[in-house]
Amino acid sequence: MPFGADPAAALLGAPLAVLAFQAVLVFARLGAAALLLPGIGEQEIPAAPRLVLGLVVTALLLPGIGPALPDAPEAPLEAARLLLLEVLAGLFLGGLARLVVFALGIAGQAVALLLGLATVLVPEAQFGGQGTAPARLLMMGGVALVLGSGLYAVPLRALAESYTVLPPGASWPAGEAAELYARAAGESVALALRLAAPFVLGAVLFHLALALLARLAPQLQIFFIAMPGQILLGLTLFALLLPALMETFGAAATEAFAALPGLR
């Protein structure tokens, strides 16, 4: 394309087959990422709004990145390879952003176990099947924070700028991708441990107190009698710490989203 040429004009001058194939390539990456992006890729959101969002973002991005996209290949296998790489890139970027939200679910499961609510299950789409109520509450709170604070726009911008680090048709950087995923997974687990740490400390202190009472009054079933108190105290602690937990998650999500490929 000549220097100073308008990308939109060049896109309109492209053959229809080339334009259609490039639009499919862009939508493949965006659509795959939309299945996993926090806030946008939630299972509770109907498929139709996500489809419309993908089509709109595809139409917005195509004029700018169209010149960098490959033309429609003649070989069907090459076209399938290009599409597969774009889907893989979308899943890779969406999965990196999703890992930080998984920390809330892991922390919630740990909190439920420490509070004695591990057997109270609710439907949980993120983990499949059933999950605990604290985990569900934390996940919903995280999604509300991402959508309400505008953090969802950061992964979308990373997705739009990812064509500089993951150009269409280039060989897949398996080693670097695996390293990024391993690092993000480790940070997610570390965040989950930080979120659950106050409840671990509270459970340890509570059970130490019960152990001392059991030594003083061995004829009483202290642990059985104290179960309602454990749940009540745990729920009180959970309610008091919930704003701080969301604040910690918001800071971690901001840092994790800012480190996505394409934004560095």
N, C-alpha and C positions, 0 to 999 in steps of 0.2 A: 504494500500500500504506500503511495507516495507520501512524503513528509507533509504534515499539515492536513491530510485528508480527513474528512469526517467519518468516524467509524460507522455511524448510522447510515450514511449514504453508501458506504462500501457494502454494508450488510444488505441494504435494499437492492443493490446491484448484483448480488450473488444469485446463482441459480436456485430455483425453488428446492431442488433435491438436496443441495448442499446446505441451504438454510434449515430445512427440516431435520437433517441429520445432526447439525450442530445444536439445534434446539433440544433434540432428544438427548444428546450428550450432556448438556447443561442440566436438564431436568433429571437425568439419571443421578448425577451427583447431589443435586439439591433434594430430590425425593428420598434418596437413601439416607441423607443426613437428617431430614425432617422426621424420620421414624424414631430417632434417638435424641435429638436436641432437647435439652431441658426446657420445660414450659410449652414448647411447640409439639414435641413428640409424645405427649402423655397419652396413655391408652383411653382416657376418658374423653378426649377431644375427638369428635366424629371425623371420619375420613374425608368427607366433602370439604370442610374448611381447610384442611391441610393440603388437599389437592389444589384448591383455588390459590392458596398461598404459594405453593410451588410453581404454579403456572405464572402467577404475577411476578414473582422474583426472577423466574427464567426470562420473562419478557424484558425485565429491567436490566438484567445482566448481559443478555445476549449482544446488544449493540457494542458494549465496551470490550467484551472478551472474544467476540466473534472472529476477529482477525487472527487470534492465537489458536483457534480451534482447527483441527485437521478437517480436510474435505472428506466427503463420503467415499470410502474405499470401494473398489469394485469387488473385492473378495469378501464373501459373507463371514468367513472366519476372522478376518481382520476387523470388520465392523463389530462382531461379537466381542473380540478382545478389547476394543476401545470402550465399549459399553460396560464390560465387566470391570475394567480399571476405574471407570468413573463411579460405578456403584461402590466399589471397594474404597475409593477415596472418600465418598460421602459417609459410608459406615465408619470409616476410621476417624474422621473429624467429629461426627456426631457422637461416637462412642467415647472419645476423649472428653468431650464436654459432659457426657452423662455420668462418667465415673465419679465426679465430685458429688453429684446428687445421691448416688448409691451410698455414700458415707452416712447420710441421714437414715436410710433404711437399716444399715448395719448397726448404727448407734441405737436406733429405736428397738431393734430386736434384743440388744444387750440390756437396755433399760427395762424392757418388759420382763426379761428373765430375772433381773435383780429386784424388781418390784413385786414379783410373784404373779404377773399377768401373762405369763408365757402360754397359758392354755386358753386365753380369751382371744379367739382368732376372728379376723374380718377378711373379706376379699381383698387381695393385693395383686394388682395387675403387673406391677413392676417386677416382682419376684416370681409371679405365677402361683396360682392356687390361693393359699391363705397366708395371712401375715398377722402380726400383733397390732393392737390398737395404737400403742405409742409409736411404732414404726410408721404406721399409716398417717398418723397426725403429723409427724415430723416431715414425711415426704410431701404431704399436701402443703405444709407451711413453707417448705423449700420452694415448691413450684410457685406458690403465691408470691414469695419474695422475688424470685427470678422474673416473674411477669410484672409485678408491681413496680420494681425498681428499674426496669429497663435493661437488666443484665442479659436478657435473651438476645439483644441486638449485637452483643459482642461476638458470640459464636456465628451469627449470621454474617457479620463483617469478615470474620476469619474465613468463613466459607467462600465469600466473594473474592477474597484476596488469596485464596489457596492455590489459584491457578499459576501463581509465580513459583511456588515451591513444589507443587504437584501438577506439572503441565500435562494436559491430555495426551495420551499416547506414549508417554515416557515410561521406562521400566519402573516397576514398583520397588521402592526402597524398603525391602522387607526388614533388614537389620535395624535401620533407624526407626521404623514404625514399631517394631517389637520393643525397642528400648524406650521409646516414648510411652507406650502402653504400660510397660512394667513400672516406669517411674510414676505415671499417673495413678496406677493401681496402688502402689505403695503409699502415695500421698493421700489417697482416699481412705485407706485403712488407718493411717495415722490420724486423719481428721476424725474418723469414727471413734477412735480410742480417746481423743481429746474431748469429744462431746460426751462420751459415756463416763469419763473419769470421775466427775462428782458423784455419780450414782454408785460407782464401784466403791469409792471411799465411804459413802454413806452406808452402803450395805455391809461393808467390813465392820464399821463401828457399831452398827445396829446388832449384828450377830455376835460381836464380842460382848456387848452388854447382855445379850440373851444368854450367852455361855456363862457369864458370871452369875446371873440370876439362877440358872439351872444348877450351878454348884451350891448356891445358898439354899435353894429349895428343890432338891432332887425329886421329891415326890410329885411335883407338878409338871405337866407337859407344857413347858414354857414356850417351846417353838411352835406348838400347835395353837396355843392361846394367843400368841403374839402375831399370828398371820394377818388378821384384820388390821392391826396397828401398823404392820409393815407396809401393807397396801396403802393405807391412809397417809402415812408419813411419806411414802414414795411419791404418791400423787401430788401431795403438797409441795415436795421438793421439785417435782417435774414442772408444776405450774409456776413456781418462783423462778426457775432457771430457764424457762422456755424463751423469754426475750433474749437472754444472753446466748443461748444456743443458736438462735436464728442470726444474731449479730456475728457470732463466730463463723457460722456457715456462710453468711454473706461476704465476709472478708476473704474466706478461703475460695469461694466461687469466683470472686472478682480476680484474685490472683491466678487461679487455674485458667479462667477464660482468657486472661491477658497473655498467657503463655502458649496458647494454641498456635499451631503452625500457620504461618501467613501473617501473623501480627508482630513477629519479632523484628 
